[in-house]
Amino acid sequence: MNGFCHLISELLRANGFTDEHIHIEQKLELPGYFRPTKRWDMVVIFEGRLVAALEFKSMAGSFGNNFNNRAEEAIGTGADMRLALKKGAMGKGAKPWIGWLMLLEDSVESTRAASVKEPHFPVLRDFQQQSIAGRFAVLFRKLVEERYFDSTALLMCTRTAGQTGLYTEPHQDLAMKPFLTSLANHLQQFRRY
C-alpha cells in the first residue's frame, strides 16, 4: 500500500501541498462522533483545516468473514466522519475529501459467486450471485452514493503480482483514475478558497 500512498502524496505535492501538510505515519487521529478519535492512513491539513482523509486497506484470504468486517469498518468510518463533520468537530463548514482505497487479492475464492444464507428474507438484488469482489464493488458504489465517502477505489492483484506493484481495475468507475481525479478536483477547489 506504500506505493499508493506515495502516488497520492505526489498528487498532493503537485497541487501545492508540502510534507508539512501531508501526514502518513503520525498525527493521523481525527475526532469522531461516535468515538473520541479515528486513526486514518493519510490526513492532509492546511492552515488548521482538514483537506482530506484517506484509508488504504487490503485483503487476502478468509474472504467471507473479512468482507463483512471490512464492510462494517468502511460503513462505520464513513458514518462517523460525516456526522463528526456535520457537528463541527473539524471546524464549522469543513468540507474535506474522504476516500477509501481497497486492494483485494485476485483469486478463485474472491472472484467466484459467494454463497449467502437467507433463512428469513432474500438478500437485496444487487448482492445476489456476487463474488466477494462484486460485493466490494456494490459496497463502494453505495458508500459514495450515500455520501459516506467522496470516492472509493477497488483494485485487485494476485499474491505474486502484488509484490511487483501490478494490479487490475475490475470496474472503471472504481479505478484509480476517477479516484485521483475526484481528489485532484477537490484539491483545486480547496486552494481557490
Buried (B, 14 or more C-beta within 10 A) or exposed (E): EEEBBEEBBEBBEEBEBEEEBBBBEEEBEBBBBEEEEBEBBBBBBBEEBBBBBBBBBBBBEEBEEBBEEBBEEBBBBBBBBBEBBEEEBBEEEBBBBBBBBBBBBBBEBBBEEBEEEEEEEEEEEEBEEBBBBBBBBBBBBBBBEEEBBBBBBBBBBBEEBBEEEEBEBBBEBBBBEBBBEBBBEBBEEBEEE
